[in-house]
Amino acid sequence: MAPPSRQDLDATDLTAVLGEFTRRSIRLPATEKHSFTTLSVLHTLAHKGPMRLTTLKASEQITQPAITQLVTRLERDGLVERRPDPEDGRAVLVQVTPAGAQVVRTRQQDRVRRFGQLLEALTPEERRAIGAALPALARMAALMDTER
């Protein structure tokens, strides 16, 4: 059996690199100091719109008591608000407030700035390689959303 070519991609290698990249990128210094779960919930609501608690719980993969407690805290801090669901008067939707959306924007700006600095430390060939991989990584991310 011939050894794999350089074009072959091993799922174990990809998982290891993406895992390490994710762990380190989550910990990048930020102006806004919030937990990963808080940032994830705010990001989800800012990008996907208002959601029921049960949908948000499933999206964030945390327990019902945990999402209820987190949303209560975020509501108290003025980052989200609960509104009646227009399709079901018994249910509520959680939506991000302007202050919550600003947290997401500030975090994004911090990350763009820091990734820009990191990109400057790479060779032109490394930057081109990452650029060439972006469409495939975006497709993988989209495929992850369809698997739920």
TORKOL-4160 file (C-alpha; in steps of 0.2 Angstrom, whole numbers, padded with zeros to 4 digits, m for minus):
148
<pt num="1" X="0000" Y="0000" Z="0000"/>
<pt num="2" X="0007" Y="0017" Z="m0005"/>
<pt num="3" X="0009" Y="0030" Z="0008"/>
<pt num="4" X="m0004" Y="0044" Z="0008"/>
<pt num="5" X="0001" Y="0059" Z="m0004"/>
<pt num="6" X="0002" Y="0077" Z="0003"/>
<pt num="7" X="m0015" Y="0081" Z="m0004"/>
<pt num="8" X="m0023" Y="0068" Z="0007"/>
<pt num="9" X="m0031" Y="0075" Z="0023"/>
<pt num="10" X="m0032" Y="0065" Z="0038"/>
<pt num="11" X="m0047" Y="0068" Z="0050"/>
<pt num="12" X="m0036" Y="0065" Z="0065"/>
<pt num="13" X="m0024" Y="0078" Z="0060"/>
<pt num="14" X="m0038" Y="0090" Z="0055"/>
<pt num="15" X="m0047" Y="0087" Z="0072"/>
<pt num="16" X="m0031" Y="0090" Z="0082"/>
<pt num="17" X="m0026" Y="0106" Z="0073"/>
<pt num="18" X="m0044" Y="0114" Z="0073"/>
<pt num="19" X="m0046" Y="0109" Z="0091"/>
<pt num="20" X="m0030" Y="0118" Z="0096"/>
<pt num="21" X="m0034" Y="0133" Z="0085"/>
<pt num="22" X="m0051" Y="0134" Z="0093"/>
<pt num="23" X="m0045" Y="0132" Z="0111"/>
<pt num="24" X="m0032" Y="0146" Z="0108"/>
<pt num="25" X="m0043" Y="0158" Z="0098"/>
<pt num="26" X="m0057" Y="0157" Z="0112"/>
<pt num="27" X="m0044" Y="0163" Z="0124"/>
<pt num="28" X="m0038" Y="0178" Z="0113"/>
<pt num="29" X="m0038" Y="0194" Z="0124"/>
<pt num="30" X="m0054" Y="0203" Z="0122"/>
<pt num="31" X="m0061" Y="0220" Z="0127"/>
<pt num="32" X="m0077" Y="0212" Z="0133"/>
<pt num="33" X="m0074" Y="0199" Z="0147"/>
<pt num="34" X="m0087" Y="0186" Z="0146"/>
<pt num="35" X="m0088" Y="0167" Z="0147"/>
<pt num="36" X="m0087" Y="0156" Z="0132"/>
<pt num="37" X="m0105" Y="0151" Z="0134"/>
<pt num="38" X="m0111" Y="0169" Z="0136"/>
<pt num="39" X="m0102" Y="0174" Z="0120"/>
<pt num="40" X="m0109" Y="0159" Z="0111"/>
<pt num="41" X="m0127" Y="0163" Z="0116"/>
<pt num="42" X="m0125" Y="0181" Z="0112"/>
<pt num="43" X="m0117" Y="0176" Z="0095"/>
<pt num="44" X="m0131" Y="0164" Z="0091"/>
<pt num="45" X="m0145" Y="0176" Z="0095"/>
<pt num="46" X="m0136" Y="0190" Z="0085"/>
<pt num="47" X="m0134" Y="0180" Z="0070"/>
<pt num="48" X="m0149" Y="0168" Z="0070"/>
<pt num="49" X="m0162" Y="0180" Z="0078"/>
<pt num="50" X="m0174" Y="0177" Z="0092"/>
<pt num="51" X="m0176" Y="0160" Z="0098"/>
<pt num="52" X="m0186" Y="0150" Z="0111"/>
<pt num="53" X="m0176" Y="0144" Z="0126"/>
<pt num="54" X="m0178" Y="0126" Z="0121"/>
<pt num="55" X="m0171" Y="0130" Z="0104"/>
<pt num="56" X="m0156" Y="0140" Z="0111"/>
<pt num="57" X="m0153" Y="0126" Z="0124"/>
<pt num="58" X="m0151" Y="0113" Z="0109"/>
<pt num="59" X="m0140" Y="0125" Z="0099"/>
<pt num="60" X="m0129" Y="0128" Z="0114"/>
<pt num="61" X="m0129" Y="0110" Z="0120"/>
<pt num="62" X="m0132" Y="0114" Z="0138"/>
<pt num="63" X="m0146" Y="0109" Z="0150"/>
<pt num="64" X="m0162" Y="0118" Z="0152"/>
<pt num="65" X="m0158" Y="0124" Z="0170"/>
<pt num="66" X="m0141" Y="0131" Z="0164"/>
<pt num="67" X="m0149" Y="0140" Z="0149"/>
<pt num="68" X="m0163" Y="0147" Z="0160"/>
<pt num="69" X="m0150" Y="0153" Z="0173"/>
<pt num="70" X="m0139" Y="0161" Z="0159"/>
<pt num="71" X="m0153" Y="0170" Z="0150"/>
<pt num="72" X="m0159" Y="0177" Z="0167"/>
<pt num="73" X="m0142" Y="0184" Z="0170"/>
<pt num="74" X="m0140" Y="0190" Z="0153"/>
<pt num="75" X="m0157" Y="0198" Z="0154"/>
<pt num="76" X="m0152" Y="0206" Z="0171"/>
<pt num="77" X="m0136" Y="0213" Z="0163"/>
<pt num="78" X="m0147" Y="0221" Z="0148"/>
<pt num="79" X="m0139" Y="0209" Z="0135"/>
<pt num="80" X="m0154" Y="0200" Z="0130"/>
<pt num="81" X="m0173" Y="0202" Z="0133"/>
<pt num="82" X="m0188" Y="0190" Z="0132"/>
<pt num="83" X="m0203" Y="0194" Z="0121"/>
<pt num="84" X="m0219" Y="0185" Z="0119"/>
<pt num="85" X="m0218" Y="0173" Z="0104"/>
<pt num="86" X="m0231" Y="0180" Z="0091"/>
<pt num="87" X="m0234" Y="0162" Z="0085"/>
<pt num="88" X="m0238" Y="0155" Z="0102"/>
<pt num="89" X="m0244" Y="0166" Z="0116"/>
<pt num="90" X="m0238" Y="0154" Z="0129"/>
<pt num="91" X="m0220" Y="0154" Z="0124"/>
<pt num="92" X="m0207" Y="0167" Z="0124"/>
<pt num="93" X="m0193" Y="0172" Z="0112"/>
<pt num="94" X="m0176" Y="0177" Z="0118"/>
<pt num="95" X="m0167" Y="0191" Z="0108"/>
<pt num="96" X="m0151" Y="0200" Z="0109"/>
<pt num="97" X="m0152" Y="0218" Z="0114"/>
<pt num="98" X="m0142" Y="0232" Z="0106"/>
<pt num="99" X="m0130" Y="0231" Z="0121"/>
<pt num="100" X="m0128" Y="0212" Z="0118"/>
<pt num="101" X="m0126" Y="0215" Z="0099"/>
<pt num="102" X="m0112" Y="0227" Z="0104"/>
<pt num="103" X="m0103" Y="0214" Z="0114"/>
<pt num="104" X="m0103" Y="0203" Z="0099"/>
<pt num="105" X="m0097" Y="0217" Z="0088"/>
<pt num="106" X="m0083" Y="0222" Z="0100"/>
<pt num="107" X="m0077" Y="0203" Z="0102"/>
<pt num="108" X="m0077" Y="0202" Z="0083"/>
<pt num="109" X="m0067" Y="0218" Z="0081"/>
<pt num="110" X="m0054" Y="0211" Z="0094"/>
<pt num="111" X="m0052" Y="0195" Z="0085"/>
<pt num="112" X="m0050" Y="0203" Z="0068"/>
<pt num="113" X="m0036" Y="0214" Z="0075"/>
<pt num="114" X="m0027" Y="0200" Z="0083"/>
<pt num="115" X="m0029" Y="0188" Z="0068"/>
<pt num="116" X="m0022" Y="0202" Z="0058"/>
<pt num="117" X="m0007" Y="0203" Z="0069"/>
<pt num="118" X="m0005" Y="0184" Z="0068"/>
<pt num="119" X="m0007" Y="0184" Z="0049"/>
<pt num="120" X="0007" Y="0197" Z="0048"/>
<pt num="121" X="0019" Y="0184" Z="0056"/>
<pt num="122" X="0016" Y="0171" Z="0043"/>
<pt num="123" X="0025" Y="0169" Z="0026"/>
<pt num="124" X="0015" Y="0174" Z="0011"/>
<pt num="125" X="0014" Y="0156" Z="0006"/>
<pt num="126" X="0006" Y="0152" Z="0023"/>
<pt num="127" X="m0006" Y="0166" Z="0021"/>
<pt num="128" X="m0011" Y="0160" Z="0003"/>
<pt num="129" X="m0013" Y="0142" Z="0010"/>
<pt num="130" X="m0025" Y="0148" Z="0023"/>
<pt num="131" X="m0034" Y="0158" Z="0011"/>
<pt num="132" X="m0036" Y="0144" Z="m0001"/>
<pt num="133" X="m0043" Y="0133" Z="0013"/>
<pt num="134" X="m0056" Y="0146" Z="0018"/>
<pt num="135" X="m0070" Y="0140" Z="0006"/>
<pt num="136" X="m0068" Y="0122" Z="0011"/>
<pt num="137" X="m0069" Y="0126" Z="0029"/>
<pt num="138" X="m0084" Y="0137" Z="0027"/>
<pt num="139" X="m0092" Y="0122" Z="0018"/>
<pt num="140" X="m0088" Y="0111" Z="0032"/>
<pt num="141" X="m0096" Y="0123" Z="0045"/>
<pt num="142" X="m0111" Y="0124" Z="0034"/>
<pt num="143" X="m0112" Y="0105" Z="0034"/>
<pt num="144" X="m0111" Y="0104" Z="0053"/>
<pt num="145" X="m0127" Y="0115" Z="0054"/>
<pt num="146" X="m0136" Y="0103" Z="0042"/>
<pt num="147" X="m0132" Y="0088" Z="0053"/>
<pt num="148" X="m0142" Y="0094" Z="0068"/>
